[in-house]
Amino acid sequence: MPDQADDRFAELRAPAHWQAVDFFSDLHLQASDLATFAGWRRYLLRPPETRASALFILGDLFEVWVGDDALLPHPDDDEHPERHFQRECMRLLQEHAHHTPTYFMAGNRDFLLGPAALKAAGMVGLPDPTVLVLHEQRWLLSHGDALCVDDLDYQTFRAEVRSPAWQQAFLHRPLADREALARELRARSEARKSEQGQDPTLWADVDAATARQWLQQADATTLIHGHTHRPATHVLGERQSALLQRVVLSDWDLAARPPRADLLRLSDQGLNRLDLATM
């Protein structure tokens, strides 16, 4: 269900001058994947005539985020190249946000990205889920992990790490300890994927009934989300003769063969999927 305690959806009404907006998620930016970073950087630095009116990042922009204090200088920075990498990402985001409003919704990898990092990047934080009102329609936005209700182990873990008590205790630990723990958790995650198989279709997917419930609650017909790494459009039935659907964002991996770097662009012509790997 929505993260808000009162069970209502946040709402963002687009300014009248917005013509098109872009959505992407699951870039999993990290210093060891410079190909994906380079593709993302090219997108941010595109010429004005190709830019959207706004950008929505729907989670997992970073492979891991252990606290906003990683953006501050530390005596051991030279031993941790990931910190320099994250600071460069924030610089690029801030430069982009100067001309294009940029919104960020936390994912399962970067849910600790907080107010200080948002300010450093010039981004506006969004709760999960959020309704975007644009072109006289309501579009429901989510990272998507809260909708994978059949993955009981993950939902238990998610509830734990999203609790204020857990986050306060975690962020109180030294930065280097948090980074080491994050590496350990990533190694466990990769081991679990190896056991299940690397094919995303073998992983838990969004629950259709829950997605329909969210759409009804939001008075929307289209849900846009990431997380599952299964880019597609899924029909969820009808409500009052209106087609219900969820549109899934791609993950990004420009080192893969073939490379992956899709985004969705929403304009008055509807949703279109753009393959940045070929542009």
Buried (B, 14 or more C-beta within 10 A) or exposed (E): EBEEEEEEBBEBEBEEEBEBBBBBBBBBBBBEBEBBBEBBBEBBEBEEEEBBBBBBBBBBBBBBBBBBBBBEEBEEBEEBEBBEBBBEBBEBBBBBBEEBBBBBBBBBBBBBBBEEBBBBBBBBBBBBBBBBEBBEEBBBBBBBBBBBBEBEEBBEEBEEEBEEEEBEEBBEBEBEEBBEBBEEBBEEEEEEBEEEEEEBEEBBBBBBEBBBEBBEBBEBBBBBBBBBBBBEEBEBEEEEEEEBBBBBBBBBBBBEEEBBBBBBBBBEEEBEBBBBBEE
